[in-house]
Amino acid sequence: MASKLWDSAAEALAGTIQDGMVLAVGGFGLSGIPRDLIEAVRDSGARNLTVVSNNMGVDGKGLGLLLENQQVSKVLASYVGENKLFAEQYLAGALDVEFVPQGTLAERLRAGGAGIPAFYTPTGVGTPIAEGKPEAEFDGRRCILERGIVADIALVRAHQADREGNLRYRMTARNFNPLVAAAGRMTIAEAEEVIDGYLDPEDVTTPGVFVQRVVPVANPIKDIEQRTVRVRAEV
């Protein structure tokens, strides 16, 4: 089997991204975001992108870079409160936003990755989330129909990968990454460590069948969204 390993994020993304594509991006805040791949998207110059992610990073970091470069036309997200530029573009009518409850977003990605076109959920019934969506009743409980999400390109970050695309995540950086990885027609993963041979099957979270390309992380810096410390107690 040919290796899926590429030398850099820019090379892995070249020839794959086009204007108007749907991108699903892993991460939660700045934890577990595919930083190198996001920067490669920015540098690609692709426009009119639809981005599916839990949030849009913060100003100047993460997916906020794509907003700064005016490459995003639509966002599907659960939380966007840390990004002032996002709010400005949304209020100015420059950005189409579909707010999705966090659990629903996770399930929509999972459904897309599993080949399930849609599912019913009680979350959002009777709220603006339900507007225009089919409704049905199950065991006396109202539910709305939500569509599975399949992205043109999925971008994720893993702690470890092997050359065949098997991925392992670390602690909270796991978050949305496994769901996003399965929901892409093409999935590109950046990994902090690319090992020789194969990952132990017991350590694999995302099987390589879902991943088409792997790149080693070039920039090991992990930004902290909100740093909270306490005063060291005197001994």
C-alpha positions as CSV (number, residue, x, y, z in Angstrom):
1,M,0.0,0.0,0.0
2,A,1.3,3.5,-0.9
3,S,2.1,5.8,1.9
4,K,-0.4,8.6,2.6
5,L,2.4,10.8,4.1
6,W,3.0,14.2,2.5
7,D,5.8,16.6,3.3
8,S,3.7,19.7,4.2
9,A,0.2,21.0,4.7
10,A,0.5,23.2,1.6
11,E,1.5,20.2,-0.6
12,A,-1.3,18.0,0.9
13,L,-3.9,20.6,0.2
14,A,-2.6,21.7,-3.3
15,G,-4.9,20.6,-6.1
16,T,-7.7,19.6,-3.7
17,I,-9.3,22.8,-2.5
18,Q,-11.5,25.0,-4.7
19,D,-13.8,28.0,-4.3
20,G,-17.2,27.2,-2.9
21,M,-16.2,24.0,-1.1
22,V,-17.5,22.8,2.2
23,L,-14.8,22.3,4.8
24,A,-15.3,20.5,8.1
25,V,-12.6,21.4,10.7
26,G,-11.8,19.7,14.0
27,G,-11.0,21.4,17.2
28,F,-12.8,23.1,20.2
29,G,-11.7,26.6,20.7
30,L,-8.0,26.4,20.0
31,S,-7.7,22.9,21.4
32,G,-7.0,20.3,18.7
33,I,-7.3,22.6,15.7
34,P,-5.3,21.7,12.6
35,R,-3.3,24.9,12.7
36,D,-1.0,24.2,9.8
37,L,-3.8,23.0,7.5
38,I,-5.9,26.1,8.3
39,E,-2.9,28.3,7.4
40,A,-2.5,26.3,4.2
41,V,-6.2,27.0,3.4
42,R,-5.6,30.7,4.0
43,D,-2.6,30.7,1.7
44,S,-4.5,28.8,-1.0
45,G,-6.7,31.8,-1.6
46,A,-9.8,29.7,-2.0
47,R,-13.0,31.8,-1.6
48,N,-16.7,31.4,-0.8
49,L,-16.0,28.6,1.6
50,T,-18.6,27.0,3.9
51,V,-17.0,26.1,7.2
52,V,-18.4,23.5,9.5
53,S,-16.8,23.6,13.0
54,N,-17.7,23.9,16.6
55,N,-16.5,27.5,16.5
56,M,-14.5,29.9,14.4
57,G,-11.4,30.2,16.6
58,V,-10.5,33.7,17.9
59,D,-9.4,36.9,16.2
60,G,-6.1,36.2,14.5
61,K,-5.9,32.5,15.3
62,G,-7.4,29.3,14.1
63,L,-10.3,29.7,11.7
64,G,-10.3,33.4,12.5
65,L,-7.5,33.6,9.9
66,L,-9.9,32.7,7.2
67,L,-12.4,35.3,8.3
68,E,-9.7,37.9,8.3
69,N,-8.9,36.9,4.7
70,Q,-12.6,37.1,3.7
71,Q,-12.5,33.5,2.4
72,V,-15.7,32.3,4.3
73,S,-19.2,32.9,3.1
74,K,-21.1,30.6,5.4
75,V,-20.5,29.0,8.8
76,L,-22.2,26.1,10.6
77,A,-21.2,26.3,14.2
78,S,-22.3,25.9,17.8
79,Y,-20.5,28.8,19.5
80,V,-18.9,31.9,18.1
81,G,-18.6,34.2,21.1
82,E,-14.8,34.5,21.2
83,N,-14.5,36.1,17.7
84,K,-15.3,39.8,17.3
85,L,-14.6,39.8,13.6
86,F,-17.1,37.0,13.2
87,A,-19.8,39.1,14.9
88,E,-18.9,42.1,12.7
89,Q,-19.1,40.2,9.5
90,Y,-22.4,38.5,10.5
91,L,-24.1,41.7,11.6
92,A,-22.9,43.4,8.4
93,G,-24.5,40.7,6.3
94,A,-21.2,39.5,4.8
95,L,-21.5,36.1,6.5
96,D,-24.3,33.5,6.4
97,V,-24.5,31.7,9.7
98,E,-26.4,28.5,10.7
99,F,-26.3,28.0,14.4
100,V,-26.4,24.3,15.3
101,P,-26.8,22.9,18.9
102,Q,-23.5,21.3,19.9
103,G,-24.9,17.8,20.3
104,T,-26.8,18.1,17.0
105,L,-23.6,19.3,15.2
106,A,-21.7,16.3,16.6
107,E,-24.5,13.9,15.5
108,R,-24.8,15.5,12.0
109,L,-21.1,14.9,11.5
110,R,-21.3,11.4,12.8
111,A,-24.3,10.7,10.6
112,G,-22.6,12.0,7.5
113,G,-19.5,9.8,8.2
114,A,-21.8,6.8,8.7
115,G,-23.7,7.3,5.5
116,I,-26.9,8.3,7.3
117,P,-28.7,11.1,5.3
118,A,-30.8,12.5,8.1
119,F,-32.2,11.8,11.6
120,Y,-34.8,13.1,14.0
121,T,-34.0,14.9,17.3
122,P,-36.1,16.7,19.9
123,T,-33.3,19.3,20.3
124,G,-34.4,22.7,19.0
125,V,-38.2,22.0,18.7
126,G,-40.2,25.2,19.2
127,T,-37.1,27.4,18.6
128,P,-35.7,29.3,15.6
129,I,-33.5,26.2,15.0
130,A,-36.6,24.3,13.9
131,E,-37.8,26.8,11.3
132,G,-38.4,25.2,7.9
133,K,-37.5,21.7,9.1
134,P,-39.8,18.7,8.8
135,E,-41.3,17.6,12.2
136,A,-42.6,14.3,13.4
137,E,-43.8,12.8,16.7
138,F,-42.2,9.8,18.3
139,D,-43.8,8.3,21.5
140,G,-45.5,11.6,22.1
141,R,-42.4,13.7,21.7
142,R,-42.0,16.2,18.9
143,C,-38.8,16.0,16.9
144,I,-37.3,17.8,13.9
145,L,-35.4,16.4,11.0
146,E,-31.7,17.2,10.8
147,R,-29.4,16.4,7.8
148,G,-26.2,14.6,8.1
149,I,-23.1,16.6,7.1
150,V,-20.6,15.4,4.4
151,A,-17.8,17.8,3.7
152,D,-15.8,18.1,0.5
153,I,-12.6,18.3,2.7
154,A,-12.2,17.5,6.3
155,L,-9.2,18.9,8.3
156,V,-8.1,17.3,11.6
157,R,-5.2,17.3,14.0
158,A,-4.0,14.1,15.7
159,H,-1.4,13.4,18.3
160,Q,0.0,10.4,16.5
161,A,-0.5,8.9,13.0
162,D,1.1,6.2,11.0
163,R,1.8,6.3,7.2
164,E,-1.5,4.6,6.4
165,G,-3.6,7.3,8.1
166,N,-4.5,5.6,11.4
167,L,-4.9,8.4,14.0
168,R,-4.7,8.7,17.7
169,Y,-5.7,11.8,19.6
170,R,-4.6,13.1,22.9
171,M,-6.9,14.1,25.8
172,T,-9.2,17.1,25.2
173,A,-7.7,17.6,21.7
174,R,-9.8,14.6,20.6
175,N,-13.0,16.7,20.8
176,F,-14.6,17.0,17.3
177,N,-11.7,15.6,15.4
178,P,-12.8,11.9,15.0
179,L,-16.3,13.0,13.9
180,V,-14.9,15.5,11.4
181,A,-12.4,12.9,10.1
182,A,-15.1,10.5,9.1
183,A,-17.4,13.1,7.5
184,G,-15.0,14.2,4.7
185,R,-14.9,13.0,1.1
186,M,-11.2,13.8,1.5
187,T,-9.7,13.9,4.9
188,I,-6.3,15.4,5.6
189,A,-4.8,15.0,9.0
190,E,-1.8,16.8,10.5
191,A,0.0,14.8,13.3
192,E,2.3,15.8,16.0
193,E,4.1,12.5,15.6
194,V,4.2,10.2,12.6
195,I,5.5,6.8,13.6
196,D,7.2,4.1,11.7
197,G,5.2,1.0,11.1
198,Y,1.6,0.9,12.4
199,L,-0.2,2.3,15.5
200,D,-1.3,-0.4,17.9
201,P,-4.9,-1.2,16.9
202,E,-5.9,-0.6,20.6
203,D,-4.7,3.0,20.2
204,V,-6.4,3.8,17.0
205,T,-9.4,6.2,17.2
206,T,-9.8,7.1,13.5
207,P,-9.0,4.1,11.2
208,G,-6.9,5.0,8.2
209,V,-9.8,4.1,5.8
210,F,-11.2,7.5,6.6
211,V,-8.0,9.4,6.0
212,Q,-6.5,10.1,2.5
213,R,-3.4,12.3,3.5
214,V,-1.2,12.8,6.5
215,V,1.3,15.6,7.2
216,P,3.7,16.1,10.1
217,V,3.0,19.2,12.2
218,A,5.5,21.9,11.2
219,N,4.6,24.4,14.0
220,P,4.4,22.7,17.4
221,I,3.1,25.8,19.2
222,K,-0.3,25.3,20.9
223,D,-2.1,28.5,21.6
224,I,-4.1,28.8,24.8
225,E,-7.5,30.5,24.4
226,Q,-7.9,31.7,27.9
227,R,-5.1,31.3,30.4
228,T,-6.2,30.9,34.0
229,V,-3.7,30.6,36.8
230,R,-3.7,30.7,40.6
231,V,-1.3,32.3,43.0
232,R,1.2,29.7,44.3
233,A,0.6,29.1,48.0
234,E,3.4,30.0,50.3
235,V,5.1,27.1,51.9
